[in-house]
Amino acid sequence: MYFIKGDIIVALFVDDICLFYKNENEFHSIKELLMSQYEMRDLGPLKKFLGLNIVHTAESLTIDNESYINYLLKLFRIEDANPVATPMENKIKFNPEAKPYEGNKCSQLIGCLMYLTVTCRPDIAYATVRLSQFRSLKIFCSLLE
């Protein structure tokens, strides 16, 4: 949930709150108001939020999911996978007659990939949707076991 007032954006998720601002004075007045109404503490500049790494300098703002991606590589035991230039071969064929897969690791992986797609990796959207169409196939899912 978020709201915008003037040049301040307040983003709220469960017990995390982030204030994005242009004007330092407005920021301090909103922060003081919130702290007087709610029990909270200032953790300083934002470094992580919802699994996103945030690095801000005077010149730039960088947001990435590197630590979450590394976590997924370990979770699905594919940390030795080789990086590629494109997320998926564009003419890959799956056999619709392949035996169904009974595990839930595939669904878990697809959900994780969808989260990455929405947060900061739109380049993997096609591959994620394509894989989700075949999540019950043993040929694909057996790679995760």
PyRosetta script that sets phi, psi and omega in degrees:
from pyrosetta import init, pose_from_sequence

init()
pose = pose_from_sequence("MYFIKGDIIVALFVDDICLFYKNENEFHSIKELLMSQYEMRDLGPLKKFLGLNIVHTAESLTIDNESYINYLLKLFRIEDANPVATPMENKIKFNPEAKPYEGNKCSQLIGCLMYLTVTCRPDIAYATVRLSQFRSLKIFCSLLE")
pose.set_psi(1, 144.0)
pose.set_omega(1, 177.5)
pose.set_phi(2, -149.5)
pose.set_psi(2, 160.5)
pose.set_omega(2, 170.6)
pose.set_phi(3, -144.8)
pose.set_psi(3, 156.4)
pose.set_omega(3, -177.4)
pose.set_phi(4, -120.9)
pose.set_psi(4, 129.8)
pose.set_omega(4, 175.7)
pose.set_phi(5, -133.5)
pose.set_psi(5, 112.8)
pose.set_omega(5, -178.0)
pose.set_phi(6, 63.7)
pose.set_psi(6, -123.1)
pose.set_omega(6, -179.7)
pose.set_phi(7, -102.9)
pose.set_psi(7, 21.8)
pose.set_omega(7, -179.5)
pose.set_phi(8, -119.1)
pose.set_psi(8, 133.7)
pose.set_omega(8, 173.8)
pose.set_phi(9, -113.2)
pose.set_psi(9, 129.3)
pose.set_omega(9, 177.1)
pose.set_phi(10, -111.1)
pose.set_psi(10, 116.9)
pose.set_omega(10, 178.1)
pose.set_phi(11, -107.7)
pose.set_psi(11, 129.6)
pose.set_omega(11, -175.5)
pose.set_phi(12, -129.4)
pose.set_psi(12, 129.8)
pose.set_omega(12, 175.4)
pose.set_phi(13, -140.5)
pose.set_psi(13, 112.3)
pose.set_omega(13, -178.1)
pose.set_phi(14, 51.9)
pose.set_psi(14, -101.7)
pose.set_omega(14, -179.2)
pose.set_phi(15, -113.7)
pose.set_psi(15, 17.2)
pose.set_omega(15, 177.1)
pose.set_phi(16, -110.1)
pose.set_psi(16, 137.4)
pose.set_omega(16, 178.1)
pose.set_phi(17, -134.3)
pose.set_psi(17, 137.2)
pose.set_omega(17, 178.4)
pose.set_phi(18, -127.2)
pose.set_psi(18, 136.9)
pose.set_omega(18, 176.6)
pose.set_phi(19, -114.0)
pose.set_psi(19, 124.2)
pose.set_omega(19, 177.3)
pose.set_phi(20, -111.9)
pose.set_psi(20, 129.8)
pose.set_omega(20, -171.4)
pose.set_phi(21, -146.8)
pose.set_psi(21, 159.2)
pose.set_omega(21, 172.0)
pose.set_phi(22, -106.8)
pose.set_psi(22, -37.9)
pose.set_omega(22, -174.8)
pose.set_phi(23, -101.9)
pose.set_psi(23, 117.2)
pose.set_omega(23, -177.4)
pose.set_phi(24, -60.0)
pose.set_psi(24, -38.8)
pose.set_omega(24, -179.0)
pose.set_phi(25, -66.2)
pose.set_psi(25, -44.3)
pose.set_omega(25, 177.6)
pose.set_phi(26, -61.6)
pose.set_psi(26, -41.1)
pose.set_omega(26, 178.6)
pose.set_phi(27, -57.3)
pose.set_psi(27, -49.9)
pose.set_omega(27, -177.7)
pose.set_phi(28, -64.4)
pose.set_psi(28, -36.9)
pose.set_omega(28, 179.6)
pose.set_phi(29, -69.2)
pose.set_psi(29, -40.3)
pose.set_omega(29, 177.2)
pose.set_phi(30, -66.1)
pose.set_psi(30, -42.3)
pose.set_omega(30, 179.9)
pose.set_phi(31, -62.5)
pose.set_psi(31, -44.8)
pose.set_omega(31, 178.2)
pose.set_phi(32, -62.9)
pose.set_psi(32, -41.4)
pose.set_omega(32, 178.0)
pose.set_phi(33, -61.0)
pose.set_psi(33, -47.8)
pose.set_omega(33, 179.8)
pose.set_phi(34, -63.1)
pose.set_psi(34, -42.3)
pose.set_omega(34, -178.5)
pose.set_phi(35, -69.0)
pose.set_psi(35, -26.5)
pose.set_omega(35, 177.2)
pose.set_phi(36, -77.7)
pose.set_psi(36, -24.4)
pose.set_omega(36, -178.2)
pose.set_phi(37, -94.2)
pose.set_psi(37, -28.3)
pose.set_omega(37, -174.1)
pose.set_phi(38, -131.9)
pose.set_psi(38, 152.5)
pose.set_omega(38, 175.2)
pose.set_phi(39, -78.7)
pose.set_psi(39, 112.6)
pose.set_omega(39, -178.4)
pose.set_phi(40, -157.6)
pose.set_psi(40, 165.3)
pose.set_omega(40, 177.1)
pose.set_phi(41, -136.4)
pose.set_psi(41, 153.3)
pose.set_omega(41, -179.2)
pose.set_phi(42, -88.2)
pose.set_psi(42, 118.6)
pose.set_omega(42, -179.7)
pose.set_phi(43, -95.5)
pose.set_psi(43, 8.0)
pose.set_omega(43, 177.7)
pose.set_phi(44, 86.1)
pose.set_psi(44, -166.2)
pose.set_omega(44, -178.3)
pose.set_phi(45, -58.6)
pose.set_psi(45, 144.1)
pose.set_omega(45, -177.5)
pose.set_phi(46, -66.6)
pose.set_psi(46, 128.5)
pose.set_omega(46, 177.6)
pose.set_phi(47, -119.6)
pose.set_psi(47, -34.7)
pose.set_omega(47, 178.3)
pose.set_phi(48, -140.5)
pose.set_psi(48, 141.7)
pose.set_omega(48, 176.3)
pose.set_phi(49, -155.2)
pose.set_psi(49, 120.8)
pose.set_omega(49, 179.9)
pose.set_phi(50, 52.0)
pose.set_psi(50, 40.5)
pose.set_omega(50, 178.1)
pose.set_phi(51, 83.9)
pose.set_psi(51, -3.3)
pose.set_omega(51, 179.2)
pose.set_phi(52, -89.9)
pose.set_psi(52, 138.2)
pose.set_omega(52, 172.5)
pose.set_phi(53, -91.5)
pose.set_psi(53, 133.1)
pose.set_omega(53, -177.3)
pose.set_phi(54, -126.0)
pose.set_psi(54, 123.1)
pose.set_omega(54, 178.7)
pose.set_phi(55, -122.9)
pose.set_psi(55, 120.3)
pose.set_omega(55, 178.8)
pose.set_phi(56, -122.6)
pose.set_psi(56, 135.1)
pose.set_omega(56, 175.7)
pose.set_phi(57, -125.5)
pose.set_psi(57, -179.8)
pose.set_omega(57, 178.2)
pose.set_phi(58, -64.4)
pose.set_psi(58, -28.1)
pose.set_omega(58, -176.4)
pose.set_phi(59, -96.9)
pose.set_psi(59, -24.1)
pose.set_omega(59, -171.7)
pose.set_phi(60, -153.3)
pose.set_psi(60, 167.7)
pose.set_omega(60, 173.8)
pose.set_phi(61, -130.9)
pose.set_psi(61, 123.4)
pose.set_omega(61, -179.2)
pose.set_phi(62, -119.9)
pose.set_psi(62, 131.6)
pose.set_omega(62, 178.4)
pose.set_phi(63, -124.0)
pose.set_psi(63, 129.1)
pose.set_omega(63, 177.6)
pose.set_phi(64, -145.5)
pose.set_psi(64, 169.2)
pose.set_omega(64, 179.7)
pose.set_phi(65, -119.0)
pose.set_psi(65, 28.9)
pose.set_omega(65, -174.4)
pose.set_phi(66, -56.7)
pose.set_psi(66, -45.4)
pose.set_omega(66, -178.0)
pose.set_phi(67, -67.1)
pose.set_psi(67, -36.0)
pose.set_omega(67, 177.6)
pose.set_phi(68, -68.2)
pose.set_psi(68, -40.1)
pose.set_omega(68, 178.4)
pose.set_phi(69, -64.1)
pose.set_psi(69, -43.7)
pose.set_omega(69, 177.6)
pose.set_phi(70, -62.4)
pose.set_psi(70, -38.8)
pose.set_omega(70, 175.6)
pose.set_phi(71, -60.1)
pose.set_psi(71, -44.5)
pose.set_omega(71, 179.9)
pose.set_phi(72, -65.1)
pose.set_psi(72, -40.1)
pose.set_omega(72, 178.2)
pose.set_phi(73, -59.1)
pose.set_psi(73, -41.2)
pose.set_omega(73, 177.6)
pose.set_phi(74, -71.1)
pose.set_psi(74, -42.8)
pose.set_omega(74, -178.6)
pose.set_phi(75, -58.5)
pose.set_psi(75, -42.6)
pose.set_omega(75, -178.2)
pose.set_phi(76, -96.0)
pose.set_psi(76, 10.7)
pose.set_omega(76, 176.1)
pose.set_phi(77, 53.4)
pose.set_psi(77, 46.7)
pose.set_omega(77, 178.4)
pose.set_phi(78, -128.9)
pose.set_psi(78, 29.5)
pose.set_omega(78, -179.0)
pose.set_phi(79, -66.7)
pose.set_psi(79, -15.8)
pose.set_omega(79, 177.5)
pose.set_phi(80, -92.2)
pose.set_psi(80, 6.2)
pose.set_omega(80, 180.0)
pose.set_phi(81, -63.9)
pose.set_psi(81, 148.5)
pose.set_omega(81, 179.8)
pose.set_phi(82, -88.5)
pose.set_psi(82, 133.5)
pose.set_omega(82, 176.7)
pose.set_phi(83, -66.7)
pose.set_psi(83, 149.5)
pose.set_omega(83, 178.2)
pose.set_phi(84, -131.2)
pose.set_psi(84, 160.8)
pose.set_omega(84, -177.9)
pose.set_phi(85, -72.9)
pose.set_psi(85, -33.9)
pose.set_omega(85, 179.6)
pose.set_phi(86, -119.5)
pose.set_psi(86, 147.2)
pose.set_omega(86, -175.4)
pose.set_phi(87, -66.7)
pose.set_psi(87, -23.4)
pose.set_omega(87, -176.6)
pose.set_phi(88, -161.8)
pose.set_psi(88, 145.0)
pose.set_omega(88, 173.3)
pose.set_phi(89, -61.6)
pose.set_psi(89, 136.6)
pose.set_omega(89, -174.8)
pose.set_phi(90, -78.6)
pose.set_psi(90, -14.2)
pose.set_omega(90, -179.6)
pose.set_phi(91, -116.9)
pose.set_psi(91, 26.6)
pose.set_omega(91, -179.2)
pose.set_phi(92, -66.3)
pose.set_psi(92, 139.6)
pose.set_omega(92, -179.1)
pose.set_phi(93, -118.2)
pose.set_psi(93, 134.5)
pose.set_omega(93, 173.8)
pose.set_phi(94, -110.9)
pose.set_psi(94, 142.6)
pose.set_omega(94, 179.1)
pose.set_phi(95, -84.9)
pose.set_psi(95, 111.4)
pose.set_omega(95, -178.4)
pose.set_phi(96, -67.6)
pose.set_psi(96, -11.4)
pose.set_omega(96, 180.0)
pose.set_phi(97, -91.0)
pose.set_psi(97, -0.7)
pose.set_omega(97, -178.7)
pose.set_phi(98, -63.6)
pose.set_psi(98, 156.2)
pose.set_omega(98, -178.0)
pose.set_phi(99, -64.7)
pose.set_psi(99, 140.6)
pose.set_omega(99, 178.2)
pose.set_phi(100, -67.8)
pose.set_psi(100, 154.5)
pose.set_omega(100, -179.7)
pose.set_phi(101, -106.6)
pose.set_psi(101, 136.9)
pose.set_omega(101, -174.3)
pose.set_phi(102, -99.9)
pose.set_psi(102, -7.7)
pose.set_omega(102, -177.4)
pose.set_phi(103, -81.4)
pose.set_psi(103, 172.5)
pose.set_omega(103, 178.4)
pose.set_phi(104, -111.8)
pose.set_psi(104, 3.9)
pose.set_omega(104, 179.0)
pose.set_phi(105, -60.1)
pose.set_psi(105, -37.5)
pose.set_omega(105, 179.4)
pose.set_phi(106, -62.9)
pose.set_psi(106, -47.6)
pose.set_omega(106, 179.6)
pose.set_phi(107, -62.3)
pose.set_psi(107, -37.9)
pose.set_omega(107, 178.2)
pose.set_phi(108, -64.0)
pose.set_psi(108, -44.7)
pose.set_omega(108, 178.8)
pose.set_phi(109, -62.6)
pose.set_psi(109, -45.2)
pose.set_omega(109, -179.8)
pose.set_phi(110, -60.9)
pose.set_psi(110, -42.5)
pose.set_omega(110, 177.6)
pose.set_phi(111, -60.6)
pose.set_psi(111, -42.5)
pose.set_omega(111, 178.3)
pose.set_phi(112, -64.5)
pose.set_psi(112, -41.2)
pose.set_omega(112, 178.1)
pose.set_phi(113, -66.4)
pose.set_psi(113, -36.4)
pose.set_omega(113, 176.9)
pose.set_phi(114, -64.4)
pose.set_psi(114, -39.9)
pose.set_omega(114, 176.7)
pose.set_phi(115, -61.1)
pose.set_psi(115, -44.7)
pose.set_omega(115, 178.1)
pose.set_phi(116, -61.0)
pose.set_psi(116, -41.5)
pose.set_omega(116, -179.6)
pose.set_phi(117, -59.5)
pose.set_psi(117, -43.4)
pose.set_omega(117, -176.5)
pose.set_phi(118, -74.4)
pose.set_psi(118, -38.0)
pose.set_omega(118, -173.8)
pose.set_phi(119, -78.8)
pose.set_psi(119, -47.9)
pose.set_omega(119, -178.3)
pose.set_phi(120, -162.8)
pose.set_psi(120, 15.4)
pose.set_omega(120, 178.4)
pose.set_phi(121, -130.5)
pose.set_psi(121, 63.4)
pose.set_omega(121, 179.4)
pose.set_phi(122, -63.3)
pose.set_psi(122, -17.4)
pose.set_omega(122, 179.6)
pose.set_phi(123, -66.9)
pose.set_psi(123, -16.6)
pose.set_omega(123, 179.7)
pose.set_phi(124, -100.3)
pose.set_psi(124, 9.3)
pose.set_omega(124, -176.8)
pose.set_phi(125, -59.4)
pose.set_psi(125, -49.1)
pose.set_omega(125, -178.2)
pose.set_phi(126, -60.4)
pose.set_psi(126, -48.0)
pose.set_omega(126, -178.9)
pose.set_phi(127, -61.4)
pose.set_psi(127, -40.7)
pose.set_omega(127, -179.6)
pose.set_phi(128, -64.3)
pose.set_psi(128, -46.5)
pose.set_omega(128, 179.1)
pose.set_phi(129, -64.4)
pose.set_psi(129, -42.2)
pose.set_omega(129, -179.8)
pose.set_phi(130, -63.2)
pose.set_psi(130, -44.4)
pose.set_omega(130, 178.7)
pose.set_phi(131, -65.9)
pose.set_psi(131, -35.7)
pose.set_omega(131, -179.1)
pose.set_phi(132, -64.9)
pose.set_psi(132, -25.5)
pose.set_omega(132, 177.9)
pose.set_phi(133, -69.9)
pose.set_psi(133, -19.7)
pose.set_omega(133, -176.5)
pose.set_phi(134, -121.9)
pose.set_psi(134, 25.2)
pose.set_omega(134, -175.0)
pose.set_phi(135, -67.0)
pose.set_psi(135, -15.3)
pose.set_omega(135, 180.0)
pose.set_phi(136, -95.1)
pose.set_psi(136, 2.0)
pose.set_omega(136, -177.5)
pose.set_phi(137, -86.5)
pose.set_psi(137, 131.5)
pose.set_omega(137, -177.4)
pose.set_phi(138, -61.6)
pose.set_psi(138, -35.7)
pose.set_omega(138, -176.5)
pose.set_phi(139, -60.5)
pose.set_psi(139, -37.2)
pose.set_omega(139, 179.8)
pose.set_phi(140, -83.0)
pose.set_psi(140, -50.4)
pose.set_omega(140, -172.5)
pose.set_phi(141, -71.5)
pose.set_psi(141, -26.7)
pose.set_omega(141, -179.5)
pose.set_phi(142, -65.8)
pose.set_psi(142, -19.6)
pose.set_omega(142, 176.4)
pose.set_phi(143, -66.2)
pose.set_psi(143, -21.0)
pose.set_omega(143, -177.5)
pose.set_phi(144, -88.9)
pose.set_psi(144, -11.5)
pose.set_omega(144, -177.7)
pose.set_phi(145, -85.6)
pose.dump_pdb("model.pdb")
